[in-house]
Amino acid sequence: MSTPNLTIRLAAPRGFCAGVDRAIQIVEKSLEKHGAPVYVRHEIVHNRHVVEGLEAKGAIFVEELDEVPDDAPVIFSAHGVPKSVPAEASRRKMTFVDATCPLVSKVHLGAGRHHRAGRHILLIGHEGHPEVIGTMGQLSEGAITLVETVDQARVLEFPTDAPLAYITQTTLSVDDTAEIIAVLRERFPKLKGPTKEDICYATTNRQNAVKAIAEKCDAVLVLGAPNSSNSKRLVEVAALNGCPDSRLIQNVDEVDWDWLAGKHTLGITAGASAPEVLVEAVIVACQKRFNVTLEEVEIAREDVRFKLPSGLVA
């Protein structure tokens, strides 16, 4: 029986973004500086492969600060935290490093500026996501209203001329968010927005790259975690742009080979918190089962780098 042919279209950019890379380095540098264990509040990024790799080096992941001894160093995740968290760490005189992505910090700063200007803030995002919890926790309760959908945007109860501003979670669907913003602007003509959109460059680039490959694919695999917002959005973007047969998998062990049988062109990408090694493992497994032709479709080059906190730089 002859080996079937399979064309793999690799979306580029894919995988790690600058904020994720910085957060992982912060944990690694903290382990070098303090020795194990170093505690991390919440998953540093949403990827089990990354988390387990850091656990093997001596990182201990917890959900809340009350699980951390007073004398142990602690790191806050890349998603950002409510102001109450560093305040509590300071009260306990803990050694802590904030690994919040600088682009998430930008959203926090924008929220503060709008609040000081007397505006009520509409946060476009997903309820319960750590980034949304962190952003809403920058201001007092009631200062921010969460908007998840176009339908919610249509029924918000504010006066037409109310002083309002919007901010967004950084990992949303670019197209879905644009729809929500359009409804808000139509209903509230004086609505203020960020000077530069809050959805981060990496989210936008990865969605555009998936759009570039999806239409010519029979199937698309997105490497990422089930709790990763930007990874789930990639599956949705692929499905809406020509490839409804799209799936999210955490690693090569989750590939459904029966599902892939009969497919001729497979698109592969990875969420911003998924390492390239996961993509490589899927390609190698495909090469054992198919005559693989690799095509990389690159829509942008990324050269963004974020500085590490000064206390961790040699």
N, C-alpha and C positions, 0 to 999 in steps of 0.2 A: 504494500500500500504506500503510495507516494506521500511525502510530507506536504501538508497544505502551505500555501503562501499567506503571509500576513504583513501588511504594511503598518508600521507604527508611526503615527504622527505625534511628535513630542512638542508640546506647547512651551514656548519660552517668551518671557521669564516664567519660572515655576519655583516652588519650594521656598526655602528660607528667605525672609526679608531682613532688612537691616535691624529692625527692632527686635526680632527674634534672635538673630545672631548676637546682638548686644546683650540681651537678657541671659542667654546661655553662657556667654563669656563672663558675665558678672558672677554667676554661680561658680564657675570654674576658678576664677581669680580669687573669690572669697575663700574657697576651699584651700587654695595655695597659701593664702595669707593667714587664715585662722586655723587650718587643719579641720578634719572632720570631728564632729558633725557640724554642718551649717544647715539651719532650718530655712525652709522656703514656704511662705504663706500662699497657698493655692498652687496649682500646677504652674510652673514658670511660663510655659507655653502649652497649648492644647495638643500634646502629642505624647503618647505612651512610650514610644521608642526613645524620645529625648529624655523624658522623665526617668525612665528606668536606667538609662545610661548615666544620668547624674546621681541617681540613688546608689549605683554601684561605686561611685567615687566618694560617697559619704554625705550626700544631701538627704535631708529628711523633709518630706512634704507634709504640711499640715493645713487644716482649713482655717484655724483661727489662732490668734496670738496666745490665748490661754493654754495652748498645747506646747508653748516654747518656754524653756527655762529662762530666768532673768539674765543669766550670764552667758547665754548662747547667742551668736550672731544670727540675724534673720534677714531674709530678702523678700521684698514684695514683688509680685509677678508682673509680667509685661503688660497685663491688661489694665493696670491701675487699681488704686484702692480708695475707699472713702477717706476723707480727712481724719476721721476718728481713729483710723488704724495707726498712722505715724504718731498721732497725738498720744495714744495709749502706749506705744513703744517708747516715746520720749518720757512719759510719766514713770515708766518702769526702768528708765535709764538703760535701755537695751541698745546694743550695737546693731544698727540696721542700715540696709542699702535699698533704695527704691529703684527697681528695674523697669518701672513704667516706660513704655515706648515713648520717645519724645513726641511722636505724632498724636498719641493719646493725651500727653501732657498739654499739647497745643489746644486740644478740645477743652480741657479743664480750664485753661487760661481764658479761652473765649467765653466760657460760661461765666467766669468771674467778672469779666469786663461788661457783659450784657447785664448781669445782675446789678452791678454798681451803677449802671446807667438807668436803672429802674425798669428794666424789661423782664417780663415773665418768659421763661425759656421752654421751648418745645424741643425735646430730645427724640430724634428719630432713631429707633433701635429696637432690640429684642429684649423683652422683659426677662430678667433672671440671668442674662449674660454678665459675666464678671466685669466687663468693660462698662456696661450700662450701670451696674451697681456702684462701681467706682466713680463714674461721672456724676450720678445723681447724689452721691455722698460728698460732693465738693461744696454743696450749698445746703442751707437749712431746708427742712422738710416743707414741701409745698411750693418751692421756688422753681421746680422743674416738672413739666408734664411729659410723660412718655407717650409717643405716637408710634404705633407699630405698623399700621396699615393705611391704605388710601381711604378705606371706609371710616376709620377712626378720625382721619384728617377732615373728613366731610362733616362730622357731627361735633367737633370741638365747640364748646360753648364759651366763647369770648366775644366781646364787642368787636365790630369790624375795625375800629380805630384803636384797639387795645395795643399798648406798647409790648410787642412780642418779638422774639428772636428765635431762630432755630439753630441747633447743632446736631451732629449725627455721630453715631457709632462709626468707627473707622473701617469696619469689615463688612459693610452691607453690599447688597446688589446695587450697582451703579444705576441701572435702569429703573428698578423698583423705587429707589430713593428719589430719583428725578420725578417720578409720577407723584409721590407724596408731596414733594416740595412744590410742584406745580399747583396742586390743589390748595395747599396752604397759602401760596402767593395770591391765588385767585380770590380766596376768602378774606385774606388779611393783607391788603395792598401795601401797608406800611411795615410788613414783616422784614426784620433785619436778618442777614445771613452772615456766615464767615467770609472774610476777605478771600480766602482760598478754601475750596470745598474740603470737608473733614474726612471724606473717604480717602484712605491713604493711597499713595502712588502704587504700592505693591498690590493691593486689592484690585485697583483699576487695571493695572498691567496684566495681572493673571486672568481677570475676566475677559479682557480684550484678546489675550492670546488664545483662550478657549473658544471665543467667538470665531477666531481665524481658522481653527482646525475643525470645528464641530460639524459643519455642513458636509464635509467630505468623509466623515467617519461613520462606520456602522455601529460603533460603540465607543464610549469614552469612560475611562477609569480615572478617578480623582483619588490620589493618595492623601489621606488626611484623617483626622480623628472625628468621631461622630459628634463631639461637643465643640468642634472648631467651626465657628461661624463662617469664616472666609472659605473654608473647604466645602461646606454645604452649599454656599452660594455658587461655587464653580459647577457643581452638579446641576443646579437649576439653570445656570446660564447656558451650559451645553445643551440641555434639554429644550430650551427656548430658542436656540439658534441652530437647529437642524439635526440634532442627534438626541432624540427622546430616550434612546437606550443608553443611559449614563448612570454610573454607579459610584458610590463612595466606598473605598476600602481602606483599612488601616495598614495592611501590608500584603505581601505576596500570598500568604496563607489564606487570604480571603478571596482570592481570584476564583470565580466559578468557571472552570474550564469547559463544562458542558454548555454554558451560556455563550462562551467565546467561540465555540466550534461553529464553523460556517460563516463567521465574520471575516471580512477581507481587509478592512481598515480599522485600526484601533487607535483612538486618541488617548494620550496619557498626559496628565499634569499632576501637580502637587500643590496643596495649600501652603500658605506662608509659614506654617510651623512644622512642615514635614521635610525631613532631610532627604537629600538626593539619593542616599543609599537605598531608600525604600523604592524609588523609581527604578534604580539599577537592578534591584532584585527581581522586579516584575519583568523587565526586559530580558534578563538572563533566563528566567523561567519560560518566557515565550519562545526564546531561541532554541530551547530544548524540544519544543513541540511543533514549531513552525519554521519555514524558511522566511526569516524576518528581513524586511527592508526598513531601515530607519530613516525618517525624515524629520528634521528639526525645523519648526516654523517659528521664527523669532520676530516679534513685533516691536521690541524695545530692548535697549541695554540698560542695566541698572548698575550704577556705581555709587549709590548712597551708602555712607558709613556714618554711624553715630559714635560719638566719643564715650568712653567708659567714665564712670564717676572718678574724680581725681584721687580719691583714697585707694583705688585699686590699680592705678597706673604706676608701674615700676619707675 
